[in-house]
Amino acid sequence: MKKILLGILTITLLWSCSNQNITIEGAIKDAKDQKIFLSKLNPDGSEIIDSVKLNSKGAFKFKTSTDFPQLYTLSLSNGNIITTVAQAEDKLFFKGNAKDFARNYTVKGSDDAVKAKLLSSKLFETKDSLDVLYKEYSKDNSIVTRRKIIDIINKQRRFSSEFIINNGTSLAAYIALYQKIDNNTYTLNENKDIYYIRIVASSLKALYPESQYTKAIMANLSNMSKALANARLREAIKNAPKSLPEIDLPDVNNKNIKLSSFKGKYIILDFTNLANESSIAINNTYKKVYKKYKRKGLVIYQVGLDKNYLLWKEIVKKQGITWKNVWDKNSTNGLAIRNWNIQSIPTNFIINTKYEIVGKNQYGRNLEDKLEELIK
């Protein structure tokens, strides 16, 4: 469940500004007769812009123009490759050695390019440390070595997340989002890391709302959010008991009503505090869907967690609630809250005719769409 996030997005990496020339040049030692390639990263992949064969001095110079700040790669024919950032009017100058160009190059002319170099250096440092520890672990299989490995990985995660927080408006932040510790493991690879993607996406949206890349990343962020919600729901369903926890509480007429008595119907199970203003908007949606689907077997079973019984009863009457509304005198300390593992109020569950949970925390238009899909 924790690995779903970063397989969904590809790098969509451009920023909008005026069409201006960019100069990318440098000198690479011990690179005679090698080729160096300049490529840019488009939404659908890498595109070679130009290449040059290096002479004994290893000098190269590329010129390109773009409407947007852009991620570029410089790659040598020996396999050394770096990713950098350039935007309008930048004049970047790179120096390094062909043997270890990817690791030990220097760059001048752009703060963003320097930030990209910082990210690269830190990741190489992490990988080198892990390589040593992995070899040790293969020999001793010790808990101490394993903890060291975890500590190194967590340090890299902290570095990447702090970099994004401090540089969210820089295109270099995208590099931090998609760095990998190894071929199969992203540095930021947990569900909670969607937070850092939101930082970069929201910055891009604020700065360049009309960019096609802004629209692409916002769409991808939306897809990730849905995927994450679905994964959590699948986990909740997987861990749910075969028979849903019973609720047996009194209604406004002091008559106990069991949740299980509605097996075979479509149920919206809602935990709420009616005295809270948010309940008004939620109940207005419930009124709409209840009217539409009541004859098709929809039941709303609403658990009131208000501490004041008389106030709860008065609100039920005042709001004209006609569905099943029960009251738990123990409020948030009640058995229903504990059995259903309620972490926040309001919370609702959608239960199908097989008495299975098929949705959680669906409100407004999302609730209407879910019921329309469910109740044919």
N, C-alpha and C positions, 0 to 999 in steps of 0.2 A: 504493500500500500504506500510505502514511503518513497517509491521511486517513480511515481507517475508523472511528476511535474515536468522534468526537463527533456523528456522524449517528445513532448508535444510541440514545442516551439523550434522553428529554425531561426537563424540569425537574420533579422530584418533591420538593416543597419545604416540608415541614411538620415541626414538632417538637411533642412532646406535653407538655402541662401542664394545669393546671386551667382551666376555662372562666371567663374574666375579661374585663372591659371593656378596650378599647383606645381611646384618644383620639388622633385625627390631625387637627391643625388648623394654621392658618397665615395668612399674608397675602401676596398677590401683587400687586405694583404694575402699573399700566397694563393691568389685566385686566378692566376693567368690561364687563359683559354677556357675558363668556366663561363657558363651563361648565367645571367641574373634576370629574373622575370618579375615584372610588376603586374599585379592582378588586383582587381577590386572585388569585393564581396557584394553581390546583388542579392535580392530576396530569394532568388531561385538557384544561387550557387556562385562559384568563382568564375571570373572572366579575365583572361589574360589581356592586358592593355598593350604591353610592349616588352621587348627583351633586348639584351645587348651582350656581346661577347667581351669579356674583360681582358684588358691588356696586362702588361707586367706591373703596372701601377694599381690595377684593380679599380680604376675610376669608372664611374657610371653617372648618367644624368637622364632623368625622365621628366617629361612635362605632360601634364594632363589637365583637363578642365572638367568641372562638374557643377551642377546646380546645388549640390548638397555636400555637407561634410560627410566623410566616407571612411570606411575601413578598407585598408589596402594590405596586401601581403607582398613581401620581397622574398623571393626564393632562389637559392642557388641550385645549380644542376647536381650538386653533391647531396642534396636533400635538406640542407639547412634552410629553415623558413621562419620568418617573423611576421607578426601581425602588428600593424601600426594604424594611426589615425591621422587624417589630414583634412583640412578644410580650406576655403577660399583664401588665396594670397599666402598660404603657408610655403615656406622654403625649408624643407627638411634636409639635414645632412647626417649621414650614417657613416660610422667607422667600425671596423671589426676585422677579424681574421676568418678566412674561409673555413678553417677546421672547426671552429666553435662559434660561428657567426650568430646562430640562434640564441646562444647563451650569453655571450659577452660583448654584444655590440653596444655602441653608444649612439645617442641621437640628440640633435639640437634643432631648434626652430619651432617647436610646438609643445606646449604644456601637456596636451592630450597624448602626444606621442611619447613623452617622458613617462606619463602615467601608464601607458600600455607596456613600456619597458619594465616599470616597477612590478606590474602584475606578472609578467613573464619571469622575472628574476625570482620572485617569491615562490612561484609554482615550481620552478626548477629546484630551488632549495628544499621544498617540501618533498618532491619526488626523490631527491638524492638521499634524504634522511630516511624515507620509507624503504628505499631499496636496501639500505644497510640493515634496518630492523627486520624486514621480511626475511633476509638471509639468516639472521640470528634466530628468528622464530621458527624457521624450517628445521633448525638444528635442536633448539632447546624446548620449543613449544611451551614456553613459560608464561604464566599470567603477567609477570612483570614486563616482559617484552611486548605482550599484547596491549597492555595498558599504555606503554610508550607509543605504540602505533596509533592507538585511539587519540592520545594526547596530541600527536603531530597533526592528525587529520582535523581535529577540532580547532587547533591553532590556525590552520589554513582556512577553515570555515569562518572563523572570527575575522581574520584578515580580509577575506572577500566581502563579507557582509558589511564590515566597517568601511571598506573602500566604497561600496555602493552608496551607503548612507552619506558619505562625505563628498561623493562625486556623481550623484545621481543624474545631473544634467550633462555629464560628459559622455561622449560616445564610447569612451574607454570602459564605462560601467557595463556595457554589453559584453565586453570581453570577460569581465569578472563573472557575469551571469552564466557563461557557457564554458568556463574552464573545466578541464577534467583532470582528476588525479591519476586515472588510468583510462584505458580505452572504454571501459564500461561504467565508470563512476564519475559523475559530475561533482564538483566541489560543493555546490549547493544542490542537494538532491532530496531534501525532505519536504513534506507537504507545507510546513510552515514557511518555507523559503519563497512561497508565492508572494510574501510580503515585499521581498526585495525586487521582484519583477514588477510589482505594482509601483514601487518608487520610481523606477526608470520609465515605465510606461506612462505614468501620470506626468512626469517631467516633460517627456516628449510631446504629450498631448497639450500641455500648457504652452510650450514654446512653439510648436508647429502643428496646430490642430488639423490643417488641411492636407498635410503630407500623406501620401499613400502608405508610407511606412508606419505612420502613427495609426492609421486606420487598421493596418494589418496587425500590429502588435496589440491593439485594443481588442480586436476580434479574437486573437489567440489567447489573450488574458481571460476573456469571457469564457472561452472553451475550457481553459484550465480550471477556472472556478467551478464550472459545471462538472468537469471530470472529478475534481476533488470532492465536491458534494456527493456525487454518485458513489465514489469509493467509500466515503464515510457511511453512506446509507447501506452499501453492501456489507460493510463490516458490522454495522448495527444489526442488520438482518441475520447475518451469519452467527452472531453471538447471542441473538435473542432466544429465549426459551421456546420450546416447541409449542407450549400453550402460553399465550400472553398473560402477564400478571393481572389478576382480578382486581377490579375496583368495585366496591360496594358501599355507596354513600347515600345520604338522604337528599331528596329534592326539596323544593320550596314548600311542599305539603308534608314534609317530614316522612316521606315514603322512600325506603331504600331501593335503589336501582342498581343492578349489576351490569357492568360493561358486557360481560359474556352473554347476557340475555339478547344481545343484538347480533350474535353470530349469524352469518349468512347474509348480512346487509353490508352496505358500504358505510364505513364509520369515519367521521372526523373526531378524533379524540383530542380535546383541547384543554391544556392546563393554563389558567389565566388568573389574573387579579382584576376583577371587574371595576374596582375603584380607580384603576389606572386609566388615564385618558386614551392610551393606545388601544384599549379594548374596544372602544367605540368604533374605530375604523375597521378593526378586525371583524367585529360582530356585524357591521354593515355588509361586509363581503359574505359572511356566513348567511345572512338573511337572503342575499341574492341567490346563492347556490342552493340553499335549503329549499327555497321556493321552486327552483328549477328542477331539482333532482329528488325531492321528497317522495314523489310518487314512483320513482324508479328505485327506491330502496335506500336512500341516503339518510343516515342518522348522525346527528351531532351530539356528542356526549361531552359536555363541558364541565370541567372540574374547577369550581371556584375556590381560590386560596385566600380570599379576603379574611382578615382576622375578625372583622365585625359582622356577625351573622345578620343583624337587622339591616345594616347598610347593604350587604350583598343581596338580601332578599328584595330590598327596595329597588336596587339597580336592575335586577332581573325583570321586575315589574315595569319600571320606567322605560327600559330599552325595548320592551315588548318582545322578550325572548320566548320563543315557543318550543324550542328544541329541549332535549334533556339537559338540565342544569343541576348539578349536585354540589354540595358544599362539604369541605373537609375542615372540621373544627380545629385540627392541628396545623392547618396552613402548610407552610414549607417544611414543617417537621413531621408531616403525616406519612403514613405507610405508602400511599399512592405515589408520592414524590420519590421516595426511596426505591420502591419496586421498579419504577419506570426510569430511574436514573436521570431525573430532570435536573439539568445544570443551570437553566435560565428560564425566566418567565417573560413573555409567553412562549410556550412550546406546543406544537401540535404533531399528531401522527395521522397518516392516512392508512386505513385498514381495509383490505379488500374482502370479498365475500368468502374467501377461504380462511379468514381471520389471520391474515398475514400483513405485516407492515410493508407498505409499498411506497411510502413517502414520509418525509419529515420536514417540519418548518416550511410549509407551503402557504403563502399568504397572497392576497390580492390577485393579480392576473395569473401568477404562477399556480395558485390554487385552482382557479377556474380552468386553466389549461389541463392540469393534472386530472381533475374530475371528468372533464370532457373526454380525455383519453381513456379513462378508466370505465366510465359508465356509458356504454354504447346504447 
